[in-house]
Amino acid sequence: MTAPIYTGYQQSLTYAASKDRHIINGPMLRRATANAISGVIPQGQSGLYASRSGFNVTVENGAASVSGYWFVMDGNTTLTVAATTGVARRDLIIARIYDTSAGDGISEGKLEIVKGTTTSDPAIPTRSLLLWQVDVPASGPNVTLVDRRVYTVAAGAVRPTKGIANLVVADQMAGMPLFDTDTGITWYRYGSTLYRQGAVQVAAGVINSNTTVEVRNTWYYKQFGPIVLPSPANVVVVQGTFTLNFVASAAFDLAGAWGNVDLFRMALDPYSSGTDTERTYSFTGTIKDRAAGSHDLCWLGLTSGAGAIIHVKNLSYSWVAYG
């Protein structure tokens, strides 16, 4: 089987509209199917913004890509929501494409209201894009509008989105910036995860352990956490601080980990300036690509060499996560 190839606007060729749509949508974001991802085109104009007055809804000019078709509305359109029947319901405002080649009786774009019967979404037709939710009260003079618009842009452009948690990661192009209009934060896809753009602090914390513990020729570990990251982190910087009192001096090791992965592990020579001396040591380590959620097995530890006696006065585990 040989796949079709659309080269675009060569001399003395005749094109069907479907081939033109493939050519026009070539630069647009695409799923595995032939159609570009549907969405409103961000622009200096209103972008199909809606406002209401009573039961009348006015949608302002704008453009969208709908199932591979262009939908351009060069002016404002006012729609009238059906009157209430004493029962609350949900209607939807959609941008809809009709095409005779797809079995419709006409070929044009329309702005329409899909009337619901309950307070859940009614089904919308094929070749249509949901723009606004219209909540119709059981009684009262006004409907309520909820913005349900999603956006699409050409490959390489910054794509606006409302709420990063609502995105399907597999639909996003790797490396393309995604601007969350709810928070003002820019994200990008790397692998199967969305990450914040740049070194934005996700979260930070300090956990102290002040209990005195005696260590004699054995390992002592202190776990901290679980530590919760509210969103994925590109890198977590951890500093482990050890305050120790040497009763009998010998070689010793200090170590720290995140998720049971070593961040640092230092073998130190015997402390030779006398016993009963309090000393503080700090080490820094980093770990990459941490998922959102709870992280266990974050610990600091030490071991004393033969003959050493160390009193652990304080262990401090401080961390900063960047997205």
C-alpha positions in Angstrom: 0.0 0.0 0.0 1.3 3.4 -0.9 0.3 6.4 1.2 -1.1 9.5 -0.5 1.3 12.5 -0.8 0.0 16.1 -1.0 2.6 18.5 -2.5 0.4 21.6 -2.8 -0.5 24.0 -5.6 1.4 22.6 -8.6 0.7 23.8 -12.0 -2.2 22.3 -14.0 -3.5 20.0 -11.1 -7.0 19.8 -9.8 -7.5 19.5 -6.0 -10.4 18.2 -4.0 -11.2 20.3 -0.9 -10.0 17.4 1.3 -6.5 17.6 -0.2 -6.4 21.4 0.4 -7.3 20.7 4.1 -4.3 18.4 4.4 -2.0 21.0 2.9 -3.3 23.9 5.0 -3.1 21.9 8.2 0.3 20.4 7.6 2.0 22.9 10.0 -0.6 22.5 12.7 -0.3 20.1 15.6 -1.4 16.6 14.7 -2.5 13.5 16.5 -1.9 10.1 14.9 -4.9 10.7 12.7 -5.0 12.9 9.6 -6.7 15.8 11.2 -5.1 18.7 13.1 -5.9 19.0 16.7 -9.1 21.1 17.1 -9.0 24.4 19.0 -9.4 28.1 18.9 -6.6 30.1 17.2 -5.1 32.5 19.7 -4.9 36.0 18.2 -5.2 39.7 18.9 -8.9 39.5 18.2 -11.4 38.2 20.8 -10.9 34.6 20.0 -14.6 33.6 20.0 -15.2 35.2 23.4 -18.8 35.1 24.6 -20.9 37.3 26.9 -24.6 37.0 27.9 -27.5 39.3 28.4 -30.4 37.4 29.9 -30.9 34.4 27.6 -29.1 36.0 24.7 -25.4 35.0 24.2 -23.1 37.0 21.9 -20.0 35.3 20.6 -17.4 37.7 19.2 -15.2 37.3 16.1 -12.4 34.8 16.0 -11.0 31.7 14.3 -10.6 28.0 15.0 -9.3 24.7 13.6 -12.1 22.2 13.7 -11.3 18.6 12.7 -8.9 19.8 10.0 -11.2 22.6 8.7 -10.8 26.3 9.2 -13.6 28.1 11.0 -13.3 31.9 10.7 -16.1 34.1 12.0 -15.6 37.7 10.8 -18.0 39.5 13.1 -20.2 38.9 16.2 -23.1 36.5 16.3 -25.9 36.5 18.9 -27.7 33.2 19.8 -30.8 32.9 21.8 -30.9 30.1 24.5 -34.2 28.2 24.7 -36.4 29.3 27.6 -36.3 27.4 30.8 -38.9 24.7 31.5 -38.7 24.7 35.3 -35.8 22.2 35.2 -32.1 23.3 35.2 -30.1 22.1 32.2 -26.8 22.5 30.4 -26.5 23.7 26.8 -23.3 23.9 24.8 -22.2 26.4 22.2 -20.2 24.8 19.4 -18.4 25.7 16.2 -19.7 23.2 13.7 -18.5 22.2 10.2 -20.9 20.9 7.5 -19.4 19.3 4.4 -21.3 17.6 1.5 -18.3 15.4 0.9 -18.8 14.0 4.4 -22.5 13.3 3.8 -24.0 16.6 4.9 -26.6 18.5 2.8 -24.6 21.7 2.9 -20.9 22.9 3.0 -20.4 25.7 5.6 -19.5 26.5 9.1 -22.1 27.4 11.8 -22.2 28.6 15.3 -24.8 26.6 17.1 -26.3 25.8 20.5 -26.7 22.1 21.4 -29.6 21.9 23.8 -29.2 19.6 26.8 -31.8 17.9 29.0 -29.9 17.6 32.2 -27.0 19.4 34.0 -24.4 17.1 32.2 -22.9 17.7 28.8 -25.1 16.8 25.9 -23.4 14.9 23.0 -22.0 17.2 20.3 -21.9 16.3 16.6 -18.9 15.2 14.6 -16.7 17.9 13.1 -17.5 20.4 15.9 -15.6 22.2 18.6 -17.0 22.9 22.1 -16.6 26.7 22.9 -18.9 27.6 25.8 -21.0 25.9 28.4 -24.4 27.5 29.1 -26.0 26.7 32.4 -29.7 27.3 32.2 -31.4 27.8 35.6 -34.7 26.2 36.6 -35.9 29.8 37.0 -34.4 33.2 36.8 -33.6 35.9 34.2 -30.1 35.0 33.2 -28.0 32.0 32.0 -24.5 31.4 33.2 -21.5 31.0 30.8 -18.5 28.7 31.5 -15.5 29.1 29.2 -14.7 25.6 27.7 -12.4 26.8 24.9 -9.2 25.0 24.1 -6.5 26.3 21.8 -4.3 25.1 19.0 -1.4 26.6 17.3 1.1 25.8 14.5 4.0 23.6 15.4 6.7 25.5 17.3 4.4 28.2 18.6 3.4 28.8 22.2 0.1 27.1 22.9 -2.2 28.7 25.5 -4.1 26.3 27.7 -6.5 26.6 30.7 -5.3 24.3 33.4 -2.3 22.2 32.7 -3.8 19.2 34.5 -6.5 18.9 31.8 -4.1 18.2 29.0 -3.4 14.8 27.5 0.4 14.6 27.6 0.6 12.3 24.5 -1.1 15.0 22.4 1.6 17.6 23.1 4.6 18.1 20.9 7.9 17.4 22.7 9.6 20.7 23.7 6.8 23.0 22.6 5.9 25.6 25.2 2.5 25.5 26.8 1.3 28.6 28.5 -1.2 28.0 31.4 -3.5 31.0 31.3 -4.8 30.1 34.8 -1.4 30.4 36.5 0.9 32.3 34.1 3.4 29.4 34.1 5.0 28.0 30.9 5.4 24.2 30.6 6.9 21.8 28.1 6.7 18.1 27.4 9.8 15.9 27.9 9.3 12.2 27.5 5.9 11.3 29.0 5.8 14.2 31.5 5.1 17.9 31.5 7.7 20.1 33.2 7.8 23.8 34.1 9.9 26.0 31.8 13.0 27.3 33.4 14.2 27.1 37.0 10.9 27.8 38.8 10.8 26.7 42.4 8.2 24.0 42.9 8.6 23.5 46.7 11.2 23.5 49.5 11.5 22.4 53.0 13.8 21.8 56.0 13.4 18.8 58.4 15.5 18.6 61.6 16.2 15.7 63.9 17.6 16.9 67.3 17.6 13.6 69.2 21.0 12.6 70.5 22.0 9.1 69.2 25.3 7.3 70.0 27.0 5.6 67.0 29.6 2.9 67.6 31.1 1.1 64.6 27.8 0.8 62.9 25.5 2.6 60.4 22.8 4.9 61.7 20.1 6.2 59.3 17.5 8.8 59.8 14.6 8.9 57.4 12.9 12.3 56.6 9.5 12.7 55.1 7.7 11.5 53.2 8.3 14.6 51.1 5.5 15.7 48.8 6.1 17.5 45.5 3.0 19.3 44.3 4.1 19.1 40.7 7.0 17.4 38.7 10.5 18.7 39.3 13.4 18.9 36.9 15.9 18.8 39.7 15.9 18.6 43.5 18.8 20.1 45.4 19.4 18.5 48.8 21.7 19.7 51.5 22.5 17.4 54.4 23.9 19.0 57.6 25.4 16.8 60.4 26.2 18.2 63.8 28.3 15.6 65.7 30.1 15.3 69.0 33.2 13.0 69.0 33.6 11.0 72.2 36.3 8.7 70.7 37.8 9.6 67.4 38.1 7.4 64.3 37.4 7.4 60.6 33.7 7.9 59.7 31.4 8.1 56.7 28.5 10.6 56.0 25.8 9.9 53.4 22.5 11.3 52.2 19.8 10.0 49.8 16.5 10.8 48.1 14.3 7.9 47.3 17.1 5.6 48.5 19.4 6.9 45.7 22.7 8.3 47.0 23.1 12.0 46.6 26.5 12.1 48.4 28.6 9.6 50.4 31.9 10.9 51.9 34.6 8.8 53.7 36.3 11.1 56.2 39.6 10.7 58.0 39.7 10.5 61.8 38.9 13.7 63.6 42.1 14.4 65.5 41.6 17.6 67.3 40.4 16.0 70.5 37.3 14.3 71.7 34.2 15.9 73.1 34.3 18.4 70.3 31.2 19.4 68.4 31.6 19.7 64.6 29.2 20.5 61.8 29.5 19.1 58.2 27.3 20.0 55.2 27.1 18.3 51.8 25.0 19.0 48.8 23.6 16.6 46.1 21.1 16.8 43.3 18.6 14.3 41.7 16.8 14.8 38.4 13.3 14.2 37.1 11.2 13.7 40.2 7.5 13.0 39.7 4.7 14.9 41.6 3.5 13.1 44.7 4.9 11.5 47.8 8.6 10.5 48.1 9.9 8.1 50.7 13.4 6.9 51.7 14.9 10.4 51.9 17.5 10.0 54.6 20.8 11.0 56.2 23.2 8.4 57.6 26.6 7.9 59.1 28.9 5.2 60.3 31.8 5.3 62.7 35.0 3.4 62.2 36.5 0.9 64.6 36.9 2.4 68.1 35.0 5.6 67.3 32.1 6.9 69.4 30.0 9.7 67.9 27.1 11.4 69.5 24.7 12.7 66.7 23.4 16.0 68.0 21.5 17.2 65.0 20.7 16.0 61.4 19.2 18.6 59.1 17.7 17.6 55.7 16.9 20.7 53.5 15.7 20.5 50.0 14.6 22.8 47.1 12.7 21.3 44.1 12.8 23.2 40.7 10.5 22.6 37.8 
